[in-house]
Amino acid sequence: MSYALQASVLASENWPTWRGPLANGVAPESNPPVEWSETKNVKWKVKLPGKGTATPVVWGGKLFILTAIAAEKKNDAKPAEPAASTRPTTNAFAGRLGEDNRRRGGGGFGRGEKPTEMHEFIVLCLDRKTGKTLWQKTAKQEIPHEGHHQDHGFASASPVTDGEVVLACFGSRGLHCYDMDGRLKWSKDFGDMITRNGFGEGASPALHGNTVIVNWDDETDNDFIVALDKRTGKELWKNPRNEATGWSTPFIIERSGQTQVIVNASRACGYDFATGEELWSCGGIGSNPIATPVVGGDTVYVMSGHREPNLKAIALGRTGDLTDTDAIRWSHNKSTPYVPSPVLVGDSLYFISGNSGKLSSFDAKTGQPNFEAQQIEGIFGVYASLVAAKDRIYVLGREGKCAVLKHGPKIEIITTNKLDDRTDASIAIVGNELLIRGKENLYCISAN
């Protein structure tokens, strides 16, 4: 079972990764509702334990979601002190920290305090039809060694499934593989990640066939990308990297008989899926890349929107250093997304400006804008990635509002819907249903 699923029927029945069956946020065969509220088209609503922004994933009648539960009373034990970074801090935001400040837990805006409470890192399996809990497993129990950004938590990465296994990555708390009935098959400990400004962790694993890929970019000199056998956890290959903290999930793509893993970072890279050999790289993407790449035809689109907004359309099939070469088909250097990943519908590439409610649409082939950084009425902050179904774009804001737009050359809002919860996790679309995770609740939206 590949990241692209290789079977269209699966694309409408499952949402196996946080970006869906095609790994690009599009559910081509689905027809979910365009209208909902707390009293309309809610099939079920369940309160989730703990905290997290991981997107639910679905296979058949089972839904899987991750969360982290803090003990109600503080534990007397203290978290381990993270090692000082040995990498120079070139980012202006991180550069203000200094190692002493990093050790004290001070630093960038939004940084959370180091916890003193024991946390349980939980994998939940729910019945897709009812929202009833089928099983709950504690993958790890410990006091985290560092905090996280105040807007997120310790369960930001989404699980991935192929109907045979469920892979749950809690970063510094390990990668854990379960069968579909919740039996633990294996766990892998990668050590402690030291993140920029203590913002925490969030990159999800990627699964293709029997191989799971984990990218591990942090503030130490021990960055790597690794491939493991999903059946046993055995390491297949491991390649060192030299990047600052990364939050972008690897993208696996098959083209012209070759499978490669694409990683978005300040230097975007493509790796041979079978061996881990670096095939190509392209610098100048920008700092703190979070958005997962999307692919259309023979072009991959990578972007960042932190302090150096950038979008590059890079030709696939090239090798070597592609920076400033004709492999860059077009580029754009403003109004690109920070947290939300883009969505490609037909030849239109949609993306958010920063974390705002401003939306752009560009012709993916030419780089010409259809419209640029236009405010979506009622949507002011966005962390959730864009998703699409039935020529509709769903833009979920942080305050529970979701604008449904008609795919086209101009902004045309069909409806704006509101739930009574904060909503930072990305939407999952399965069949004719939307799964929306709020801060407190998980909603199943359905017109049936």
Stockholm file with secondary structure:
# STOCKHOLM 1.0

chainA/1-448         MSYALQASVLASENWPTWRGPLANGVAPESNPPVEWSETKNVKWKVKLPGKGTATPVVWGGKLFILTAIAAEKKNDAKPAEPAASTRPTTNAFAGRLGEDNRRRGGGGFGRGEKPTEMHEFIVLCLDRKTGKTLWQKTAKQEIPHEGHHQDHGFASASPVTDGEVVLACFGSRGLHCYDMDGRLKWSKDFGDMITRNGFGEGASPALHGNTVIVNWDDETDNDFIVALDKRTGKELWKNPRNEATGWSTPFIIERSGQTQVIVNASRACGYDFATGEELWSCGGIGSNPIATPVVGGDTVYVMSGHREPNLKAIALGRTGDLTDTDAIRWSHNKSTPYVPSPVLVGDSLYFISGNSGKLSSFDAKTGQPNFEAQQIEGIFGVYASLVAAKDRIYVLGREGKCAVLKHGPKIEIITTNKLDDRTDASIAIVGNELLIRGKENLYCISAN
#=GR chainA/1-448 SS CCTTCSCHHHHHHCBCSTTTTTTSSBCTTCCCCSCCBTTBSEEEEEECSSBCCCCCEEETTEEEEEEEEECSSCCSSCCCCCCCCCSCCCSHHHHTTHHHHHHHTCCSTTBCCCCCSCEEEEEEEEETTTCCEEEEEEEEEECCSSCCBTTCCSCCSCCEECSSEEEEECGGGCEEEEETTSCEEEEECCCCCCCGGGCCCCCCCEEETTEEEEEECCSSSCCEEEEEETTTCCEEEEEECCCSCCCCCCEEEEETTEEEEEECSSSEEEEETTTCCEEEEECCCCSSCCSCCEEETTEEEEEECSSSCEEEEEETTCCEECTTSTTEEEEECSSCBSSSCCEEETTEEEEESBTSSEEEEEETTTCCEEEEEEECTTCCCCCSCCEEETTEEEEECTTSEEEEEECSSSCCEEEEEECSSCCCSCCEEETTEEEEECSSEEEEEECC
#=GC SS_cons         CCTTCSCHHHHHHCBCSTTTTTTSSBCTTCCCCSCCBTTBSEEEEEECSSBCCCCCEEETTEEEEEEEEECSSCCSSCCCCCCCCCSCCCSHHHHTTHHHHHHHTCCSTTBCCCCCSCEEEEEEEEETTTCCEEEEEEEEEECCSSCCBTTCCSCCSCCEECSSEEEEECGGGCEEEEETTSCEEEEECCCCCCCGGGCCCCCCCEEETTEEEEEECCSSSCCEEEEEETTTCCEEEEEECCCSCCCCCCEEEEETTEEEEEECSSSEEEEETTTCCEEEEECCCCSSCCSCCEEETTEEEEEECSSSCEEEEEETTCCEECTTSTTEEEEECSSCBSSSCCEEETTEEEEESBTSSEEEEEETTTCCEEEEEEECTTCCCCCSCCEEETTEEEEECTTSEEEEEECSSSCCEEEEEECSSCCCSCCEEETTEEEEECSSEEEEEECC
//
